[in-house]
Amino acid sequence: MREESDQKSPHHHRHRARSPITPPPRSSSWLHLFNRMEQFWSGRDVRKNKEMVKHLLSSGVINSKKVAEVIETIDRALFVPDGAPPYVDSPMQIGYNATISAPHMHATCLELLEDYLKPGMRVLDVGSGTGYLTSCFAVMVGPQGRAVGVEHIPELSESSIKNIEKSEAATLLKEGSLSIHVGDGRLGWPEFAPYDAIHVGAAAPEIPPALIEQLKPGGRLVIPVGKISQDLKVVDKNSDGSLSVRVKFSVRYVPLTSREAQLRGR
Ligand SMILES: Nc1ncnc2c1ncn2[C@@H]1O[C@H](CSCC[C@H]([NH3+])C(=O)O)[C@@H](O)[C@H]1O
């Protein structure tokens, strides 16, 4: 086989011959080759990211065009640790007893929050982990809006910034409408409050009062609540400040806890 491929057929040469007025195809540049190799080793493949979106659409997880668009825009492979299959619909370990949520959970939360992620709106992502969902939020609210991630493990915060810098949300991070902060997310992030949307990516035993406080009247909070068996709660703050709460379905998230408890393995 090897001998065969080493033989240069007439076709081989014909492919290489180019008319002098045609610019060389990009595939011949070293930079392109390097990018392809980097993509191969990192498991990145925009076509597979697209296929994942198609699957989420056909299985009815995604119904919104906007949500499909943003998931297509932010390549998931940039946020999944090296060696993990990026487009498989399941959560993955990211170290520090944390996980990146499964694509269907990200999609569900984006759909639940879509109306609260219009251009110019403000969103808080508590337990931002890899930065994947914060980036999706940032793209949806755009440069006039604000997407704020809070993560209590400094190493995860740092690596999330590196992930975002490689993604389509890089400019938003650079220009400041997207920011990631190290802190205890149970206290929210008062600096940019009130928020139209708050998402919590870890399960709280009870809804932290600071998050209710930092939610705008007319805003929505999506939060998993419970210990082992948890409910994904959708909390709407009415214009008079009262709350309407409904349960979307049962979920299993890592706990929203102290840094020490998380690193101890709870
Ligand atoms: N009290 C807390 N404050 C801030 N972050 C927390 C807290 N408790 C847990 N976390 C983080 O919450 C995250 C949940 S898992 C990561 C979820 C993220 N949406 C993603 O898909 O990448 C982990 O990164 C935890 O370190």
The ligand as an SDF file (V2000), in Angstrom:
LIG
                    3D

 26 28  0  0  0  0  0  0  0  0999 V2000
  -20.3330   28.8420   44.8990 N   0  0  0  0  0  0  0  0  0  0  0  0
  -19.9040   28.8190   43.6400 C   0  0  0  0  0  0  0  0  0  0  0  0
  -19.5210   29.9590   43.0360 N   0  0  0  0  0  0  0  0  0  0  0  0
  -19.0290   29.9700   41.7690 C   0  0  0  0  0  0  0  0  0  0  0  0
  -18.9130   28.8590   41.0230 N   0  0  0  0  0  0  0  0  0  0  0  0
  -19.2980   27.6890   41.5770 C   0  0  0  0  0  0  0  0  0  0  0  0
  -19.8060   27.6100   42.9030 C   0  0  0  0  0  0  0  0  0  0  0  0
  -20.0900   26.2980   43.1730 N   0  0  0  0  0  0  0  0  0  0  0  0
  -19.7910   25.6060   42.0740 C   0  0  0  0  0  0  0  0  0  0  0  0
  -19.2950   26.4130   41.1070 N   0  0  0  0  0  0  0  0  0  0  0  0
  -18.8410   26.0920   39.7480 C   0  0  0  0  0  0  0  0  0  0  0  0
  -19.9660   25.7480   38.9980 O   0  0  0  0  0  0  0  0  0  0  0  0
  -19.5320   25.0350   37.8410 C   0  0  0  0  0  0  0  0  0  0  0  0
  -20.5620   24.0120   37.5020 C   0  0  0  0  0  0  0  0  0  0  0  0
  -20.1340   22.9060   36.2350 S   0  0  0  0  0  0  0  0  0  0  0  0
  -19.8020   24.0030   34.8790 C   0  0  0  0  0  0  0  0  0  0  0  0
  -21.0270   24.4630   34.2140 C   0  0  0  0  0  0  0  0  0  0  0  0
  -20.7910   25.4030   33.0410 C   0  0  0  0  0  0  0  0  0  0  0  0
  -22.0710   25.9710   32.6580 N   0  0  0  0  0  0  0  0  0  0  0  0
  -20.2590   24.6620   31.8370 C   0  0  0  0  0  0  0  0  0  0  0  0
  -21.0570   24.0220   31.1560 O   0  0  0  0  0  0  0  0  0  0  0  0
  -19.0550   24.7220   31.5650 O   0  0  0  0  0  0  0  0  0  0  0  0
  -18.1670   24.4770   38.1780 C   0  0  0  0  0  0  0  0  0  0  0  0
  -17.2290   25.0670   37.3270 O   0  0  0  0  0  0  0  0  0  0  0  0
  -17.9530   24.8570   39.6350 C   0  0  0  0  0  0  0  0  0  0  0  0
  -16.5990   25.1210   39.9130 O   0  0  0  0  0  0  0  0  0  0  0  0
  1  2  1  0
  2  3  1  0
  2  7  2  0
  3  4  2  0
  4  5  1  0
  5  6  2  0
  6  7  1  0
  6 10  1  0
  7  8  1  0
  8  9  2  0
  9 10  1  0
 10 11  1  0
 11 12  1  0
 11 25  1  0
 12 13  1  0
 13 14  1  0
 13 23  1  0
 14 15  1  0
 15 16  1  0
 16 17  1  0
 17 18  1  0
 18 19  1  0
 18 20  1  0
 20 21  2  0
 20 22  1  0
 23 24  1  0
 23 25  1  0
 25 26  1  0
M  CHG  1  19   1
M  END
$$$$
